[in-house]
């Protein structure tokens, strides 16, 4: 294997006591005496057109494991940026398909399917693990699950399932993201995110600030599933099972990856109560910085649109009902900000496992501006 096919990834493993993981000048800091172990792992790049092989554990486990009572924390390269993003926008569709053509402006491009049969207590799906075939240095390409809620309780009382809420102030996200500027590589890395004000000021990505409480020693945020992480493969593409969910009688929102609970978002993070969600959103997001003044050619999914055939597919989406049980929930709204280059569609029920399949993605490119 040529030297260029490897990337260095560094992990710090620290005890889970939250007092020993603190913020200094807005950045994650762990005192040297609290570090139990340092694992240095070499991350293998996929070079097979974006598809990655599958296994049952994350790749860093080949270089070590966490001592009892500790969690893995990735040490990011010094030149990465602190991500500053609002994951979803306050969509206000007027029909069952809405398009916001933002291809000529800076920002995030979306190709998503949205469930509105609320109230929800979460969502789950199988997300494909693709490394983008093309990604600009300061951009991102993500596949994710989003749950979001309005803070307008009067609106809730006056409306019912199927209505789009007036705001998405509270949001929680889990997914896979490739971003050289955030992670130091272009692999599909695991991430979580939340905001309690629609992404305006109060937001937190992974463990870079106060928010998500990690409880698992098995799975590290900010690391990829290339050469590991998925035991489910469809047509050569590995999938990672992910969910955001509430447990009946509990207030926090839990996050699971491959049937492993990795941690939770305390309800106290949300000044306005977040007892249920009114949007379940699934699909892709691309950061469009308009390099050289034209639309980015960063790919979403596997770089193909649903219309062209053979696009990336999120499989077996299920909602979590208010009673904590899984329920089939066909997304009723589709959204695309630049449909000429990224799009989404609901394929129908999965014939192998319960839930709905959603095709999404696209190649980007200057044609989006035409």
C-alpha positions as CSV (number, residue, x, y, z in Angstrom):
1,X,0.0,0.0,0.0
2,X,1.5,3.4,-1.0
3,X,2.2,5.8,1.8
4,X,-0.3,8.3,0.4
5,X,-3.1,5.8,1.1
6,X,-2.8,6.2,4.9
7,X,-3.9,9.1,7.2
8,X,-2.8,9.5,10.8
9,X,-5.6,9.7,13.4
10,X,-4.9,10.4,17.1
11,X,-7.3,9.4,19.9
12,X,-7.1,10.4,23.6
13,X,-8.9,8.1,26.0
14,X,-10.1,9.7,29.2
15,X,-12.4,8.8,32.1
16,X,-16.0,9.5,31.5
17,X,-16.5,11.8,34.6
18,X,-17.7,15.0,32.9
19,X,-15.6,17.2,35.4
20,X,-12.4,15.9,33.8
21,X,-13.5,16.9,30.3
22,X,-13.8,20.6,30.3
23,X,-13.7,23.7,28.0
24,X,-10.8,26.1,27.9
25,X,-11.4,29.2,25.6
26,X,-14.3,27.4,24.0
27,X,-12.3,24.3,23.1
28,X,-12.3,20.8,24.5
29,X,-9.5,20.3,27.0
30,X,-8.3,17.3,29.0
31,X,-5.7,17.6,31.7
32,X,-2.6,15.5,31.1
33,X,-3.0,13.6,34.4
34,X,-6.6,12.6,33.3
35,X,-5.4,10.9,30.1
36,X,-5.5,7.2,30.7
37,X,-4.0,6.1,27.3
38,X,-3.1,7.5,23.9
39,X,-3.8,5.4,20.8
40,X,-2.2,6.2,17.5
41,X,-4.0,4.6,14.5
42,X,-3.3,4.8,10.8
43,X,-6.5,5.3,8.9
44,X,-6.8,3.6,5.5
45,X,-8.4,5.6,2.7
46,X,-10.9,4.0,0.5
47,X,-9.9,4.2,-3.2
48,X,-12.6,2.3,-4.8
49,X,-14.8,5.0,-6.3
50,X,-16.4,6.0,-3.0
51,X,-17.5,2.7,-1.6
52,X,-15.9,1.3,1.5
53,X,-15.5,-2.2,3.0
54,X,-17.4,-3.3,6.1
55,X,-16.5,-4.9,9.4
56,X,-18.0,-4.9,12.9
57,X,-15.9,-2.3,14.8
58,X,-14.4,1.1,14.1
59,X,-11.0,0.9,12.6
60,X,-9.1,2.4,15.5
61,X,-9.8,-0.8,17.6
62,X,-7.1,-2.5,15.6
63,X,-4.6,-0.3,17.4
64,X,-6.0,-0.5,21.0
65,X,-9.1,-0.3,23.2
66,X,-10.4,1.8,26.0
67,X,-9.6,0.9,29.7
68,X,-12.7,0.3,31.8
69,X,-14.5,3.6,32.7
70,X,-13.0,5.6,29.9
71,X,-14.3,7.1,26.6
72,X,-12.4,7.7,23.4
73,X,-11.9,11.3,22.3
74,X,-10.3,12.1,19.0
75,X,-7.4,14.5,19.0
76,X,-8.0,16.7,15.9
77,X,-5.1,18.1,13.8
78,X,-4.1,21.6,14.9
79,X,-5.1,23.1,11.5
80,X,-8.7,22.0,11.5
81,X,-11.5,24.6,12.0
82,X,-14.2,24.6,14.7
83,X,-17.3,23.8,12.6
84,X,-19.8,26.7,12.7
85,X,-23.0,25.5,11.0
86,X,-26.8,25.4,11.3
87,X,-27.7,21.9,10.2
88,X,-31.2,22.6,8.9
89,X,-33.1,25.7,7.9
90,X,-36.7,26.7,8.8
91,X,-38.4,25.3,5.7
92,X,-41.9,26.6,4.9
93,X,-43.3,24.4,2.0
94,X,-46.5,25.3,0.3
95,X,-47.0,21.8,-1.2
96,X,-45.8,18.2,-0.8
97,X,-42.6,19.1,-2.7
98,X,-40.7,22.3,-2.1
99,X,-37.6,23.7,-3.8
100,X,-35.5,26.5,-2.6
101,X,-33.0,27.4,-5.4
102,X,-30.0,28.6,-3.4
103,X,-27.5,27.4,-5.9
104,X,-26.2,30.9,-6.7
105,X,-25.6,31.8,-3.0
106,X,-23.1,30.7,-0.4
107,X,-24.3,28.2,2.3
108,X,-25.5,24.7,2.7
109,X,-27.3,22.7,0.0
110,X,-29.9,20.1,1.1
111,X,-31.5,17.1,-0.6
112,X,-33.9,15.7,2.1
113,X,-37.1,13.8,2.9
114,X,-39.1,15.0,5.8
115,X,-41.6,13.2,8.0
116,X,-44.4,15.2,9.6
117,X,-46.6,12.6,11.3
118,X,-45.7,14.1,14.7
119,X,-45.3,14.0,17.6
120,X,-42.2,12.0,17.3
121,X,-39.8,10.6,20.0
122,X,-37.1,10.0,17.5
123,X,-36.0,8.4,14.2
124,X,-33.8,5.6,13.0
125,X,-32.3,4.5,9.7
126,X,-29.4,2.7,8.0
127,X,-27.0,5.3,6.5
128,X,-24.7,4.5,3.6
129,X,-21.0,5.1,4.3
130,X,-19.5,6.8,1.3
131,X,-16.3,8.7,0.9
132,X,-17.0,11.6,-1.5
133,X,-15.5,11.2,-5.0
134,X,-14.9,14.9,-4.9
135,X,-14.8,17.4,-2.0
136,X,-13.4,20.9,-1.8
137,X,-10.9,21.5,1.0
138,X,-13.1,23.9,3.0
139,X,-16.5,22.2,2.4
140,X,-18.4,19.2,3.8
141,X,-20.6,16.4,2.6
142,X,-22.9,14.8,5.1
143,X,-25.6,12.1,5.3
144,X,-27.7,12.5,8.5
145,X,-30.8,12.1,10.6
146,X,-32.3,15.2,12.1
147,X,-35.0,15.6,14.7
148,X,-36.3,19.1,15.2
149,X,-39.0,20.9,17.2
150,X,-40.8,24.2,17.4
151,X,-40.9,26.1,20.6
152,X,-44.2,27.7,19.8
153,X,-46.5,25.7,22.1
154,X,-49.6,27.7,21.0
155,X,-49.0,26.5,17.5
156,X,-48.8,22.9,18.7
157,X,-52.2,23.2,20.3
158,X,-53.8,24.6,17.2
159,X,-52.3,22.2,14.7
160,X,-52.0,18.5,14.0
161,X,-49.8,15.9,12.3
162,X,-48.9,16.8,8.7
163,X,-48.5,20.5,9.4
164,X,-45.0,22.0,9.1
165,X,-44.0,23.8,12.3
166,X,-43.3,27.5,12.2
167,X,-39.7,27.1,13.5
168,X,-37.1,24.4,14.1
169,X,-35.4,26.0,17.1
170,X,-34.5,22.7,18.8
171,X,-32.4,20.3,16.7
172,X,-30.4,17.1,17.2
173,X,-28.4,15.5,14.4
174,X,-26.5,12.3,14.0
175,X,-24.7,11.2,10.8
176,X,-21.6,10.7,8.7
177,X,-19.6,13.7,7.5
178,X,-16.6,14.1,5.2
179,X,-14.8,17.4,5.6
180,X,-11.0,17.9,5.3
181,X,-11.2,21.2,7.2
182,X,-13.1,19.8,10.1
183,X,-11.6,16.3,10.5
184,X,-8.3,16.5,8.6
185,X,-9.3,13.9,6.2
186,X,-12.1,13.2,3.6
187,X,-13.5,10.0,5.2
188,X,-17.1,9.7,6.3
189,X,-16.7,10.5,10.0
190,X,-19.3,10.0,12.7
191,X,-20.7,13.2,14.2
192,X,-23.5,14.5,16.5
193,X,-24.8,18.0,16.8
194,X,-27.4,20.1,18.6
195,X,-28.7,23.6,18.7
196,X,-31.3,25.2,21.0
197,X,-31.8,28.4,19.0
198,X,-31.9,27.2,15.4
199,X,-28.2,27.4,15.0
200,X,-27.9,31.1,15.6
201,X,-25.6,31.1,18.6
202,X,-26.2,28.1,20.8
203,X,-24.8,25.0,18.9
204,X,-22.4,22.2,19.6
205,X,-20.6,19.8,17.4
206,X,-19.3,16.5,18.8
207,X,-17.5,17.1,22.1
208,X,-16.1,20.5,21.1
209,X,-18.3,22.2,23.6
210,X,-20.7,21.5,26.5
211,X,-23.6,19.3,25.2
212,X,-23.4,15.7,24.2
213,X,-22.6,13.3,27.1
214,X,-20.7,10.3,25.8
215,X,-21.1,7.0,27.6
216,X,-19.7,4.4,25.2
217,X,-16.1,3.3,25.2
218,X,-16.6,1.4,21.9
219,X,-17.3,4.2,19.4
220,X,-15.4,7.4,18.9
221,X,-16.9,10.6,17.5
222,X,-15.0,12.1,14.7
223,X,-13.6,8.8,13.3
224,X,-14.6,6.9,10.3
225,X,-16.2,3.5,9.6
226,X,-13.8,2.8,6.7
227,X,-12.4,-0.7,7.3
228,X,-14.8,-1.0,10.2
229,X,-18.1,-0.1,11.8
230,X,-20.7,-1.8,9.7
231,X,-22.0,-5.3,9.8
232,X,-24.7,-4.6,7.2
233,X,-23.9,-4.4,3.5
234,X,-26.2,-3.9,0.5
235,X,-24.8,-4.4,-3.0
236,X,-21.3,-3.9,-1.7
237,X,-22.0,-0.7,0.2
238,X,-21.7,-0.8,4.0
239,X,-24.4,0.7,6.1
240,X,-24.3,2.1,9.7
241,X,-27.4,1.9,11.8
242,X,-28.1,5.1,13.6
243,X,-30.9,6.5,15.8
244,X,-32.0,9.4,18.0
245,X,-34.6,8.5,20.5
246,X,-36.3,9.1,23.8
247,X,-37.1,6.4,26.3
248,X,-40.6,6.6,27.8
249,X,-40.4,8.2,31.2
250,X,-37.1,9.9,30.5
251,X,-36.4,13.4,29.3
252,X,-32.9,13.1,27.6
253,X,-32.4,12.3,23.9
254,X,-30.3,9.2,23.4
255,X,-28.1,8.4,20.3
256,X,-27.3,4.9,19.2
257,X,-24.9,3.7,16.5
258,X,-24.9,0.1,15.3
259,X,-27.2,-0.9,18.2
260,X,-24.8,0.6,20.7
261,X,-26.0,3.5,22.9
262,X,-23.1,6.0,22.6
263,X,-24.5,8.8,24.8
264,X,-27.2,11.4,25.3
265,X,-28.2,15.0,25.1
266,X,-29.5,16.2,28.5
267,X,-32.9,18.0,28.4
268,X,-31.3,20.9,30.3
269,X,-29.4,21.9,27.1
270,X,-32.7,23.2,25.7
271,X,-34.0,26.3,27.6
272,X,-37.3,25.8,25.9
273,X,-38.6,22.3,26.6
274,X,-37.9,19.7,23.9
275,X,-40.4,16.8,24.8
276,X,-41.0,15.7,21.2
277,X,-40.0,16.5,17.7
278,X,-42.2,17.8,14.9
279,X,-39.8,17.0,12.0
280,X,-37.9,13.9,11.1
281,X,-35.5,14.8,8.3
282,X,-33.2,12.4,6.4
283,X,-30.9,13.0,3.5
284,X,-27.7,14.8,2.5
285,X,-26.1,18.2,3.1
286,X,-23.2,19.8,1.2
287,X,-21.4,23.0,2.2
288,X,-21.2,25.2,-0.9
289,X,-18.5,27.8,-0.6
290,X,-18.7,28.6,-4.4
291,X,-15.0,28.1,-5.2
292,X,-13.8,30.3,-8.0
293,X,-17.2,31.9,-8.0
294,X,-19.2,28.9,-9.3
295,X,-21.2,26.2,-7.6
296,X,-19.1,23.6,-5.8
297,X,-18.5,20.2,-7.3
298,X,-18.4,18.5,-3.9
299,X,-20.5,15.4,-4.3
300,X,-23.4,14.3,-2.1
301,X,-23.9,10.6,-1.4
302,X,-22.2,8.7,-4.2
303,X,-22.4,11.6,-6.6
304,X,-25.5,10.4,-8.5
305,X,-29.0,11.9,-8.4
306,X,-32.1,9.7,-7.9
307,X,-33.3,10.6,-11.4
308,X,-30.1,9.3,-13.0
309,X,-30.4,5.9,-11.2
310,X,-28.0,4.2,-8.8
311,X,-27.9,7.0,-6.3
312,X,-27.1,6.7,-2.6
313,X,-30.0,5.3,-0.5
314,X,-30.9,5.7,3.1
315,X,-32.6,2.5,4.1
316,X,-35.2,1.4,6.5
317,X,-36.2,4.8,8.0
318,X,-38.5,4.3,11.0
319,X,-40.0,6.9,13.3
320,X,-40.2,6.5,17.1
321,X,-43.8,7.2,18.2
322,X,-44.7,9.0,21.4
323,X,-45.1,5.7,23.2
324,X,-41.5,4.7,22.4
325,X,-42.4,2.1,19.7
326,X,-41.1,2.1,16.2
327,X,-43.6,3.0,13.5
328,X,-43.5,3.1,9.7
329,X,-43.6,6.7,8.6
330,X,-43.6,7.6,4.9
331,X,-41.9,11.1,4.6
332,X,-44.5,13.4,3.1
333,X,-42.3,16.3,2.0
334,X,-39.2,16.5,-0.2
335,X,-36.8,19.4,-0.2
336,X,-33.9,20.4,-2.5
337,X,-32.1,23.7,-2.5
338,X,-30.3,23.0,-5.8
339,X,-32.4,20.3,-7.6
340,X,-30.3,20.5,-10.7
341,X,-27.4,18.9,-8.9
342,X,-28.7,17.4,-5.6
343,X,-32.1,15.8,-5.1
344,X,-34.1,13.3,-3.0
345,X,-37.0,11.0,-3.5
346,X,-38.9,8.4,-1.4
347,X,-38.5,4.9,-3.0
348,X,-41.1,3.2,-0.9
349,X,-41.0,0.5,1.8
350,X,-37.9,-1.6,2.2
351,X,-38.7,-5.2,1.3
352,X,-36.1,-6.7,3.6
353,X,-36.4,-4.8,6.8
354,X,-39.2,-2.5,8.1
355,X,-39.1,1.1,7.1
356,X,-38.9,3.4,4.1
357,X,-36.0,3.9,1.7
358,X,-34.9,7.3,0.5
359,X,-32.7,8.0,-2.5
360,X,-30.7,11.2,-2.4
361,X,-27.5,12.8,-3.7
362,X,-25.9,14.3,-6.7
363,X,-22.6,15.5,-8.4
364,X,-22.7,19.2,-7.8
365,X,-20.8,21.2,-10.5
366,X,-21.1,24.5,-12.4
367,X,-24.2,23.2,-14.2
368,X,-26.2,23.9,-11.0
369,X,-25.9,27.6,-11.9
370,X,-27.5,27.3,-15.3
